[in-house]
Amino acid sequence: MNTAAHVKADTTPADTTLLERAAAVCRAAEEELEQTEREAVFPLRALEEMRRTGLLGLMVPKEDGGLGGTLTDLVDVTMLMGRTDMSIAMIFTMHCQQAQALVRYARSPLREEVLPRLAAGELYLASVTTEAGKGGHLFRSEAPLREVDSTLEIDRTAPIVTGGTVADGFLITMRSPYATADHHVSLVYAHTHQLKREASGQWSPLGMRATHSLPMRITGTIPGHQVVGEHGAFHEIAQTVFGPLAHVGWSAAWLGTASGALSRVLRLLREPANRKRFDMGSELLLTRLSRARQRLDTVHALLRRTEDLLTREEELAATNSQLMLNSLKITASEQCHAAVEDLIDAVGLRHGYLRDSPTGLEKALRDLRSAKLNYSNDRLHLADGQLCLLDPDVRLY
């Protein structure tokens, strides 16, 4: 169901902070968490709050009606959402990635068509970048984008489209109409009403259940001006927006999820009723708590350092910068998952393994298991190995 028609523009008071807006989204997500987790359905109440609070327009400049948020704002809001549900954090940060691509690269008249609607909370954006046989590889596409007169014909199948059944608009990668190789990729924007969407299969994953990332076939015809950037030049958007914001945004979601898990464990241990159930002087318990916190502090430091890198776009293409971006994704995906493993060992079967524990460790572990697979760490290690050979002086950023 498309909820845009039922939700008015931002009704939140202007002096409400971004974290207060995010907290409202978290409360809505908590109300439907049992259902979204049980049925693996999209968190519609949380999405409605993202619309109502204006957070869908976080990355839209103020002059276009948005909140004019910074990368730091995106990280902070995503981390807070991750403490409640990693799915809503991932849904939000991936939407912001798409929005930033439009802010940076959409030209007239597309820019005037979409930015005010983004700012008003009317557009939740889904991404169509995966293809069978290439996974999430951004730099090539086999699906041809056909140009007919002044229109573009879309016929695209993707194995994973997060939120595709409820999205109001799509950013879709396809092989350019003028391509001479499969790495000549174009990015196009399409309104939902311009498309026919056919979802197939079921979404019944181990974790990340509320992302509702079904396989889809998307067909339709759009005006030629809805290409984002230049035809065949998606690699620039991928290098400056898609890749960097994915690694930073995902890492913020993972860190929020693991931080929330640690916080809930510490509150459990500090409850007077539980002090006799746990040996607070246990060296093993204290060591595991320490190790979990160490992992999260390490990820947080690397996340903030990478966030600083992205403000210096002229340095982004450098080998050492690319290595650090990839290192963030690899480190965050491994260490956040490992931190929750430490916590499960620390509190044992009752509070570490069972679904009804207030610690939520069982869910956090399932959700975070996807992190290494979301643009595979194996693929990134191969890329980093090649980059290492280009930097024999080991110039650390």
Backbone torsions as a table, in degrees:
resi	resn	phi	psi	omega
1	MET	NA	137.1	176.3
2	ASN	-91.2	121.0	-173.9
3	THR	-95.1	-4.1	-172.6
4	ALA	-58.6	-38.4	-175.6
5	ALA	-68.8	-16.6	-175.6
6	HIS	-102.0	-1.8	-175.0
7	VAL	-119.9	126.9	178.7
8	LYS	-77.6	168.0	177.3
9	ALA	-61.4	171.4	-177.0
10	ASP	-45.3	118.1	177.8
11	THR	-110.1	11.5	-179.0
12	THR	-79.2	137.0	176.7
13	PRO	-54.8	144.3	-173.6
14	ALA	-61.6	-28.0	-176.4
15	ASP	-87.7	4.8	177.0
16	THR	-71.6	130.1	-178.7
17	THR	-73.4	163.0	179.1
18	LEU	-62.6	-39.5	-179.4
19	LEU	-69.8	-30.0	173.8
20	GLU	-68.0	-37.8	175.9
21	ARG	-64.3	-43.4	179.5
22	ALA	-64.5	-36.7	178.5
23	ALA	-62.3	-36.1	176.9
24	ALA	-64.0	-39.3	176.3
25	VAL	-64.2	-41.1	-179.9
26	CYS	-63.6	-39.8	178.6
27	ARG	-63.2	-41.5	177.8
28	ALA	-64.4	-40.1	179.5
29	ALA	-65.0	-38.3	178.6
30	GLU	-63.3	-36.3	-178.6
31	GLU	-64.6	-31.7	-177.0
32	GLU	-108.3	7.0	-172.9
33	LEU	-61.5	-41.6	-179.5
34	GLU	-60.4	-42.5	-179.8
35	GLN	-70.0	-47.4	-176.9
36	THR	-64.0	-34.7	179.7
37	GLU	-73.2	-41.9	-177.8
38	ARG	-69.6	-44.2	-172.3
39	GLU	-100.1	-5.1	-178.2
40	ALA	54.2	52.9	179.7
41	VAL	-116.3	161.6	-176.1
42	PHE	-69.6	142.5	-177.7
43	PRO	-80.6	82.7	-173.9
44	LEU	-65.4	-36.5	179.5
45	ARG	-66.1	-41.2	178.1
46	ALA	-63.0	-40.6	178.2
47	LEU	-63.5	-41.2	178.1
48	GLU	-60.4	-37.5	178.0
49	GLU	-70.7	-34.9	174.6
50	MET	-61.2	-36.9	176.7
51	ARG	-68.6	-51.7	-172.5
52	ARG	-62.7	-38.2	-176.8
53	THR	-83.4	-5.0	-179.6
54	GLY	81.7	3.8	-175.9
55	LEU	-68.4	-22.3	174.9
56	LEU	-65.3	-19.9	177.0
57	GLY	-102.9	21.9	-177.4
58	LEU	-54.4	-44.4	-173.4
59	MET	-90.2	0.6	178.8
60	VAL	-81.3	131.4	-179.4
61	PRO	-57.6	151.7	-179.1
62	LYS	-61.8	-34.1	-179.3
63	GLU	-67.0	-17.3	175.4
64	ASP	-101.1	9.7	176.4
65	GLY	96.7	-2.2	-177.1
66	GLY	-88.1	-172.0	-178.7
67	LEU	-85.2	-12.1	177.8
68	GLY	62.9	38.3	-176.2
69	GLY	-70.9	155.5	177.4
70	THR	-99.6	174.0	175.2
71	LEU	-61.6	-38.7	177.0
72	THR	-60.9	-40.9	176.5
73	ASP	-60.4	-43.7	179.9
74	LEU	-61.0	-44.7	179.4
75	VAL	-62.7	-46.6	-177.3
76	ASP	-62.9	-45.6	-178.8
77	VAL	-66.4	-42.3	179.8
78	THR	-63.1	-42.8	178.2
79	MET	-60.8	-42.0	179.7
80	LEU	-64.2	-43.9	178.3
81	MET	-62.9	-37.1	180.0
82	GLY	-61.4	-28.2	178.3
83	ARG	-64.5	-28.0	178.7
84	THR	-90.5	-49.2	-176.9
85	ASP	-159.4	120.3	-178.7
86	MET	-62.1	-30.6	-179.6
87	SER	-61.8	-46.6	-177.5
88	ILE	-69.5	-32.2	177.4
89	ALA	-65.0	-41.8	179.5
90	MET	-69.5	-41.3	177.2
91	ILE	-58.1	-45.6	-177.1
92	PHE	-67.5	-48.6	-174.6
93	THR	-69.6	-31.9	177.1
94	MET	-70.8	-35.5	173.7
95	HIS	-61.2	-44.8	-179.0
96	CYS	-64.0	-32.9	175.0
97	GLN	-61.1	-45.5	179.0
98	GLN	-65.4	-42.2	-179.9
99	ALA	-61.9	-40.9	-179.6
100	GLN	-65.2	-34.2	176.6
101	ALA	-62.6	-40.4	178.0
102	LEU	-69.4	-41.2	178.2
103	VAL	-59.4	-42.0	-175.1
104	ARG	-80.6	-34.6	-166.7
105	TYR	-123.1	-12.9	179.0
106	ALA	-69.8	135.6	179.6
107	ARG	-109.4	167.6	176.3
108	SER	-63.7	142.7	0.9
109	PRO	-90.3	-0.1	-178.0
110	LEU	-60.0	-41.6	-178.3
111	ARG	-56.7	-46.4	-179.2
112	GLU	-69.2	-23.5	179.2
113	GLU	-77.3	-37.7	-169.4
114	VAL	-102.7	-35.3	-173.6
115	LEU	-63.7	-44.1	176.6
116	PRO	-61.5	-35.6	179.3
117	ARG	-71.0	-37.4	173.6
118	LEU	-60.8	-46.4	-179.0
119	ALA	-60.4	-35.3	-177.7
120	ALA	-81.3	-2.9	-179.2
121	GLY	81.0	15.9	-176.9
122	GLU	-88.1	-14.4	-175.9
123	LEU	-121.3	110.4	165.5
124	TYR	-96.8	125.1	-172.0
125	LEU	-101.9	136.0	173.3
126	ALA	-112.4	154.6	-177.5
127	SER	-110.3	136.0	176.2
128	VAL	-123.1	89.9	-179.2
129	THR	-122.6	-17.0	-178.6
130	THR	-82.4	150.3	173.9
131	GLU	-142.4	148.8	177.2
132	ALA	-59.1	130.9	178.5
133	GLY	94.4	-20.3	179.1
134	LYS	-123.9	-4.5	179.4
135	GLY	59.8	-133.3	-178.0
136	GLY	-94.7	16.6	-179.0
137	HIS	-59.9	118.4	-170.3
138	LEU	-82.9	-23.0	-165.2
139	PHE	-92.5	8.5	174.3
140	ARG	-150.1	158.1	178.1
141	SER	-152.0	142.3	179.2
142	GLU	-102.7	-17.0	-179.1
143	ALA	-77.0	119.7	-175.8
144	PRO	-79.9	136.2	172.0
145	LEU	-94.2	118.5	-174.9
146	ARG	-99.6	133.2	178.2
147	GLU	-101.3	123.0	179.1
148	VAL	-127.2	111.1	-174.0
149	ASP	54.9	-117.7	-178.5
150	SER	-105.8	20.1	-179.4
151	THR	-121.7	166.1	177.6
152	LEU	-123.5	130.2	-179.2
153	GLU	-99.6	127.4	-177.9
154	ILE	-108.2	129.9	169.9
155	ASP	-144.4	99.5	-167.7
156	ARG	-135.3	130.1	175.2
157	THR	-115.0	133.6	-179.8
158	ALA	-134.0	137.6	-179.4
159	PRO	-74.1	-20.0	-179.5
160	ILE	-142.6	122.1	173.8
161	VAL	-134.7	100.2	-179.0
162	THR	-64.8	124.6	177.7
163	GLY	69.0	17.2	-174.5
164	GLY	-63.2	-25.9	-178.2
165	THR	-80.7	-13.0	-178.1
166	VAL	-120.8	-4.1	-175.0
167	ALA	-66.0	150.2	177.0
168	ASP	-95.9	-18.7	179.2
169	GLY	-155.9	159.7	-176.1
170	PHE	-132.6	141.2	166.2
171	LEU	-107.0	123.1	-168.0
172	ILE	-126.8	129.9	173.9
173	THR	-94.7	135.7	178.1
174	MET	-148.4	160.3	176.6
175	ARG	-66.1	129.9	-175.7
176	SER	-58.1	146.3	175.5
177	PRO	-59.7	-21.7	-178.1
178	TYR	-106.8	17.8	-173.7
179	ALA	-69.5	142.0	168.9
180	THR	-113.7	-1.5	177.1
181	ALA	-152.3	159.7	-174.4
182	ASP	-74.0	-5.4	175.4
183	HIS	-93.0	3.7	172.9
184	HIS	-87.9	87.5	-170.3
185	VAL	-109.2	137.1	175.1
186	SER	-108.4	151.2	174.0
187	LEU	-113.0	128.6	178.9
188	VAL	-125.3	152.5	174.1
189	TYR	-105.8	139.9	176.9
190	ALA	-138.2	131.4	171.1
191	HIS	-71.2	149.9	179.6
192	THR	-57.8	-38.2	-177.0
193	HIS	-69.9	-11.0	177.9
194	GLN	-90.4	-2.7	-170.6
195	LEU	-123.8	156.5	164.7
196	LYS	-109.4	125.1	-178.0
197	ARG	-112.7	130.0	178.2
198	GLU	-125.2	105.4	176.8
199	ALA	-86.2	144.7	179.9
200	SER	-133.8	160.9	177.1
201	GLY	73.4	-168.5	179.4
202	GLN	-126.8	155.2	175.4
203	TRP	-110.6	100.0	-179.1
204	SER	-136.5	68.4	-174.2
205	PRO	-86.9	171.3	175.0
206	LEU	-65.2	-49.0	178.8
207	GLY	-135.8	-171.6	-179.3
208	MET	53.9	39.8	-167.8
209	ARG	-71.8	-30.0	-176.8
210	ALA	-80.7	-5.0	178.9
211	THR	-73.4	-19.9	174.8
212	HIS	47.6	60.5	-172.7
213	SER	-96.5	74.9	-175.9
214	LEU	-79.6	155.7	166.7
215	PRO	-67.4	145.1	-178.8
216	MET	-144.6	150.1	165.3
217	ARG	-112.4	129.3	-176.5
218	ILE	-122.9	123.9	179.2
219	THR	-131.4	154.5	177.7
220	GLY	161.5	177.5	179.7
221	THR	-126.7	132.0	-178.3
222	ILE	-127.6	156.3	174.8
223	PRO	-63.3	150.3	-177.3
224	GLY	-61.9	-24.4	-177.7
225	HIS	-74.7	-3.0	-178.9
226	GLN	-89.1	13.4	168.0
227	VAL	-74.4	138.6	-178.8
228	VAL	-100.2	118.1	-173.9
229	GLY	76.5	-152.8	-179.6
230	GLU	-95.1	147.3	173.6
231	HIS	-57.5	135.7	175.4
232	GLY	77.4	1.8	-175.0
233	ALA	-114.9	29.7	178.6
234	PHE	-61.9	-24.9	-178.9
235	HIS	-55.0	-33.9	179.3
236	GLU	-67.4	-42.9	178.4
237	ILE	-64.8	-39.5	179.4
238	ALA	-63.3	-40.7	-176.6
239	GLN	-75.8	-29.9	-175.8
240	THR	-100.9	-23.7	-176.4
241	VAL	-126.1	-63.2	-171.0
242	PHE	-58.0	-54.5	-177.6
243	GLY	-64.3	-56.2	-178.2
244	PRO	-59.7	-45.3	-178.8
245	LEU	-70.2	-28.4	174.8
246	ALA	-64.4	-50.4	-176.4
247	HIS	-65.1	-41.0	179.7
248	VAL	-71.8	-45.7	-178.2
249	GLY	-66.7	-45.2	177.5
250	TRP	-60.0	-45.6	-177.9
251	SER	-61.3	-38.1	176.9
252	ALA	-63.7	-40.3	177.9
253	ALA	-64.3	-44.6	179.9
254	TRP	-65.1	-42.4	-180.0
255	LEU	-66.1	-39.7	176.4
256	GLY	-60.6	-41.9	-179.5
257	THR	-63.8	-46.6	-179.6
258	ALA	-68.9	-36.9	178.3
259	SER	-65.6	-41.5	176.4
260	GLY	-61.5	-39.1	178.6
261	ALA	-63.6	-45.3	179.0
262	LEU	-63.2	-41.8	179.6
263	SER	-60.4	-44.0	-179.3
264	ARG	-65.9	-37.0	177.4
265	VAL	-65.0	-45.4	-178.8
266	LEU	-64.0	-38.4	177.9
267	ARG	-66.6	-37.9	176.9
268	LEU	-61.7	-46.2	-177.2
269	LEU	-66.2	-30.0	-176.6
270	ARG	-84.8	-10.0	178.4
271	GLU	-65.0	131.4	-178.5
272	PRO	-53.3	-37.1	-177.6
273	ALA	-66.8	-20.7	-176.2
274	ASN	-100.1	-3.9	-174.2
275	ARG	-68.4	-24.0	176.4
276	LYS	-87.3	-15.3	-179.1
277	ARG	-85.2	-24.0	179.1
278	PHE	-119.1	141.0	176.6
279	ASP	-84.1	97.9	-174.7
280	MET	-67.8	-15.0	177.1
281	GLY	-95.4	1.7	-178.4
282	SER	-61.8	123.4	178.6
283	GLU	-64.0	-34.1	179.9
284	LEU	-67.1	-44.8	178.4
285	LEU	-61.1	-48.8	-177.8
286	LEU	-63.4	-38.1	179.2
287	THR	-66.1	-39.9	-180.0
288	ARG	-68.9	-38.7	175.2
289	LEU	-63.2	-43.0	179.3
290	SER	-61.9	-43.8	-177.8
291	ARG	-65.3	-40.9	179.0
292	ALA	-62.2	-45.1	179.9
293	ARG	-64.7	-39.3	178.7
294	GLN	-60.0	-43.5	179.7
295	ARG	-60.7	-43.7	-177.2
296	LEU	-69.9	-38.6	177.0
297	ASP	-64.4	-36.3	178.1
298	THR	-63.8	-46.9	178.8
299	VAL	-63.3	-42.2	-178.4
300	HIS	-62.4	-42.5	179.1
301	ALA	-63.2	-42.8	180.0
302	LEU	-68.5	-37.0	177.9
303	LEU	-62.3	-47.8	-178.8
304	ARG	-67.6	-34.9	177.4
305	ARG	-66.5	-40.7	178.5
306	THR	-68.6	-36.8	175.2
307	GLU	-57.2	-41.6	177.2
308	ASP	-63.8	-39.9	178.6
309	LEU	-58.0	-41.7	-174.9
310	LEU	-69.5	-14.9	174.4
311	THR	-80.9	-8.2	-179.1
312	ARG	-115.1	69.2	-169.6
313	GLU	-60.3	-26.3	-179.7
314	GLU	-65.4	-19.4	-179.3
315	GLU	-97.4	-4.6	-169.6
316	LEU	-65.1	-33.5	-176.6
317	ALA	-80.0	-9.6	-178.3
318	ALA	-64.0	149.8	-177.4
319	THR	-58.5	-45.7	-178.1
320	ASN	-67.1	-29.3	176.6
321	SER	-69.2	-43.9	178.3
322	GLN	-63.0	-38.5	177.7
323	LEU	-62.9	-40.8	-179.4
324	MET	-69.5	-39.0	176.5
325	LEU	-58.8	-47.1	179.6
326	ASN	-67.2	-37.3	178.9
327	SER	-62.5	-36.6	176.8
328	LEU	-59.1	-49.6	-177.3
329	LYS	-62.3	-46.4	-178.6
330	ILE	-63.7	-47.9	-176.9
331	THR	-65.2	-45.5	-179.1
332	ALA	-63.0	-42.6	-177.7
333	SER	-66.0	-35.1	-179.0
334	GLU	-81.6	-46.2	-172.1
335	GLN	-75.8	-33.6	177.6
336	CYS	-67.0	-41.6	176.2
337	HIS	-63.9	-44.2	-179.3
338	ALA	-64.3	-34.7	178.5
339	ALA	-62.6	-41.1	178.5
340	VAL	-68.9	-36.0	173.1
341	GLU	-58.1	-44.2	177.2
342	ASP	-58.2	-42.3	-177.4
343	LEU	-67.9	-37.2	177.6
344	ILE	-62.6	-44.1	177.0
345	ASP	-63.8	-33.8	-176.6
346	ALA	-68.7	-41.9	-174.2
347	VAL	-101.1	-10.7	173.0
348	GLY	84.2	-171.0	-170.6
349	LEU	-59.9	-48.5	-172.8
350	ARG	-61.1	-46.7	-175.2
351	HIS	-105.0	-3.6	179.5
352	GLY	-105.6	-21.1	-168.7
353	TYR	-123.0	-21.7	-174.9
354	LEU	-92.4	141.9	-175.3
355	ARG	-65.5	-27.7	-174.5
356	ASP	-87.6	8.2	177.6
357	SER	-74.3	140.8	177.8
358	PRO	-67.4	-12.4	179.0
359	THR	-72.0	-24.5	-179.0
360	GLY	63.1	22.5	-176.0
361	LEU	-68.2	-35.4	-179.6
362	GLU	-60.4	-44.0	179.1
363	LYS	-69.7	-43.6	-179.9
364	ALA	-59.1	-40.2	-179.9
365	LEU	-65.1	-43.9	179.3
366	ARG	-64.0	-43.5	-179.8
367	ASP	-63.8	-46.0	-175.7
368	LEU	-71.9	-17.0	176.7
369	ARG	-63.8	-22.6	-180.0
370	SER	-75.8	-17.5	-170.1
371	ALA	-61.9	-42.2	-179.9
372	LYS	-67.3	-26.0	-175.3
373	LEU	-89.2	-20.6	-176.9
374	ASN	-76.0	97.8	-163.2
375	TYR	57.4	89.8	-164.7
376	SER	-49.5	134.5	174.3
377	ASN	-58.8	-34.0	178.7
378	ASP	-58.6	-42.4	179.6
379	ARG	-65.0	-40.8	-179.6
380	LEU	-68.3	-37.0	177.5
381	HIS	-63.2	-38.9	177.0
382	LEU	-62.4	-43.9	178.1
383	ALA	-63.8	-41.3	-178.9
384	ASP	-67.8	-34.6	176.6
385	GLY	-60.0	-41.1	177.8
386	GLN	-68.5	-38.9	178.1
387	LEU	-65.4	-36.3	178.6
388	CYS	-58.5	-38.6	-179.5
389	LEU	-66.1	-21.0	178.9
390	LEU	-86.9	-4.0	-176.5
391	ASP	-130.5	65.8	-176.6
392	PRO	-65.1	-19.7	178.7
393	ASP	-84.6	-4.9	179.4
394	VAL	50.8	65.1	-179.0
395	ARG	-84.8	96.4	-178.3
396	LEU	-72.4	136.9	-178.4
397	TYR	-67.5	NA	NA
